[in-house]
C-alpha cells in the first residue's frame, strides 16, 4: 500500500510541476474593398482579456455576456480601440468608424471601417490592443488589398508595422 502511494506521487509530481500557460493573441483582418472604396476591419480578442483591460482602464465592471452587462459598453469599446489602434493609408493618417461588436464563444469580434479610400499602396498600423495589461500579447495582422495578401505580427515591443501592396 505504501509503495502504491509513493508510486502515485512520483508519477504525479512531474505533472504538477508544469503550470498552464495562457497565450495572448488577437487577430486583426484588414480587407480593401475597391467597389465600395472602403477598408473593412475585423478584430477578434479573447473576451476575458478585453474585459480585464477595459475594467482597469475605465474603472468599470463590464460583466460581458451576463445579465449584469453594462448596456452602454460600446462607448468603452470604441474609446479603447480609438486609443490603441491607428492607421495610415498611403502615408496619410485615417480614422475608422466603429461599426459594432459581437460575441462568439470566448471571443469578441469588433467591426470597423475606413471609408473613402480610392486605392491602397501601403497600410501602416499601430496596434497596442491589450499590450499594456498583458506584455506577452501578440497582435497578428492579416490583410488583403489589390489581390495581394500580407501579414505582420506585432507585440508590446514592436507595435507598428507597414504592409506594402
N, C-alpha and C positions, 0 to 999 in steps of 0.2 A: 504494500500500500504506500509506504513511504517512497519507494522507488518511483511509483507512478506519479506522485506529486512533484518530485524533483524533475522527472522527465517532462511533465507538462510545463513547468516553469522554464526549463531550458528551451523548450520549443516555442513558448510564447514570448520570452524575453526579446528576441530579435524583432518580433512583430511590434512590440510595444515601444521599441526604441525609435521607430520611424513615425513621424507625425505627418498628418495630411498637409499637403502643400496646396495653397489656393493660387490659382492663376488669375491674373488681372489683365483682361484683354477686351478691347472694344473693336468693332468693325465699322468703318465709315465707307459707304459705297457712293461714288460720285458718277453721274452719267450725264453727258451733254446731249440734249435733245434738240437737234437743229431745226426740226419742224416747228417747235414751239419757242425756239430761241431761249431756252432755259437750261439751267443745270439743276438736276434733281438729286437730292442727297438723302440717304437713309443711314442712320446711325443706330447700332444696337449695342447696348451696355447691359451688364448684369444689374438687375433690379436692386438687390441689396446694396451694391456698391454706390449707385447713383443716389439711392435713398440716404445712405450714410453721409455722403458728400453734401447734399443739399440740406439735410437736417443740421449739420455742423455749420455750414456756410451762412445759412439764413436763420438759424436758431428756431427751427420749426420741427414739427413731428408729422411727416407725410403719411405714414402708415399705408403705403401703397397696397392696393387690392384688398383692403379691408373695409368694413362698414364705417370706420372712422377716418378714411382717407380724406385729406383736405380737398374740398371741392374746387378751389382755385389754383390747383397745383401747376397748371400750365404756365402761370405767371412766373413761378420759380424755375421751371424747366427752361423757359425762353430766356430768362435773365442769365441763368447759369451758362447756357450754350453761347449767348452773345459775349460773355466774358471769356470763355475758354476756347472758342473756335473762331478763326479768322481766315478769310480767303482773299487772294489776289488772282484775278483772271487777266492774263496777258499783262502782268505787272501793275494792274490797276486794282486798288482795294475795292471790294464789293461787299454789300450787306446781303444777308439771306433773310428770307421770310420763314418764320416758324409756322409750319402747316399744322402740326399736331403730333400726337404720340399714340401708341397702342401697346398693350401688354400681351406677351406671348410666353407662357410658362414663367421662367425666371428671368426673362429678358424684357427690356423696354426698347421699343423701336421709336426713333424720332424721325420726323419727315420735315425736310427743309427744301427751299427752292430759291435759286438766284435767277432773276428774270432779266430780260433784255440783253442777252448775250448773243452777238452776231456770229462770233467764231471763237474757237479755243485753240491757242497755241501752247499756253502754259497755264498751269494751276499751281499756285503756291498756297500751301495750307499750314497753318499753325494750329496744333491740336493739343490742348492742355487738359482735356477731359480726364478727370479723376487722378491726375498725376500729383496733385498737392497732397491728397489724403492717402494715396497708395503709390509710393515711389517706384514700385515694381511694375506699375501699369504700363502696358504697351497698347498703342492705338494703330491698328492696321488700316491703311487707306488703300482702297481698290478703286480704280477709275476707268472710265471708257469715254473716249472722245475721238471723233474722226476715224472710227473703226479701229482704234488702237487701244490696247489695254496697258495700263501702268499701275504699279503698286509701290507702296513705301511703308516701312514700319517706323513709327515714331514712339518716343518714350519721354520720360521726365528730363533726361539729359539732352535728347535731340528731339525737340518738339516742333520743328519746322522742316518742311520738305518741298521740293519742286518737282512737278510732273511735267515733262515736255512731250508734246504730241506732234 
